[in-house]
Amino acid sequence: MIRVVVGSLAEQAVEGVVRPVQSDFSPVSHASRDLAAAAGEGVEQKLSRVGSLPIGGAVMTPAGNLPCDFLIHVVVSSTDEAQSTLTVQRAVQNGLRRVSDMGLTSLALPPLGIGVGMTQPEDAARALCELLFNHLDEGETLEMTLVVSSPYEEEIFSRIVRELSDQRASDT
């Protein structure tokens, strides 16, 4: 199941929250920065021991002071390579693998792929939602919450989630 809410990732009471980062774990958005600040220094210390990850990589840490259990840090860009549809897809896929490996049943994530220099919001939203639905189609029992920052994003994502849900229901 995928639901869409307007809110803050840092306030989601789920098992895991996806945090998009650069390869050195620096934030790529305000939401990513806010998650790091709310999680506390312990998370930053754990990430400093990891060093860096390649684009598309993902690593889980305890969530520190956040109401969730884990942060899933997904690398969507680096100082040498900008964020793109492909880097977001690779990072989300690897993040979802980590979530499956740990057996998490609830996950919150931001609208990855929507941003300056990216594709049109509608195209980015559809690409992300299709990726999430494909993961669920593999038999995962994961409750996903897309946490958006505006009613505009909520409308786009909710419509696409409905369309893809209806499409899958008619295919069965």
Sequence and secondary structure as in RCSB ss.txt:
>XXXX:A:sequence
MIRVVVGSLAEQAVEGVVRPVQSDFSPVSHASRDLAAAAGEGVEQKLSRVGSLPIGGAVMTPAGNLPCDFLIHVV
VSSTDEAQSTLTVQRAVQNGLRRVSDMGLTSLALPPLGIGVGMTQPEDAARALCELLFNHLDEGETLEMTLVVSS
PYEEEIFSRIVRELSDQRASDT
>XXXX:A:secstr
 EEEEES GGG  SSEEEEEEETTS BSSHHHHHHHHHH HHHHHHHHHH    TT EEEEE TTSSSSEEEEEE
EE SSS   HHHHHHHHHHHHHHHHHHT  EEEE  TT STTSS HHHHHHHHHHHHHHHHHTT   EEEEEESS
HHHHHHHHHHHHHHHHHHHHH 
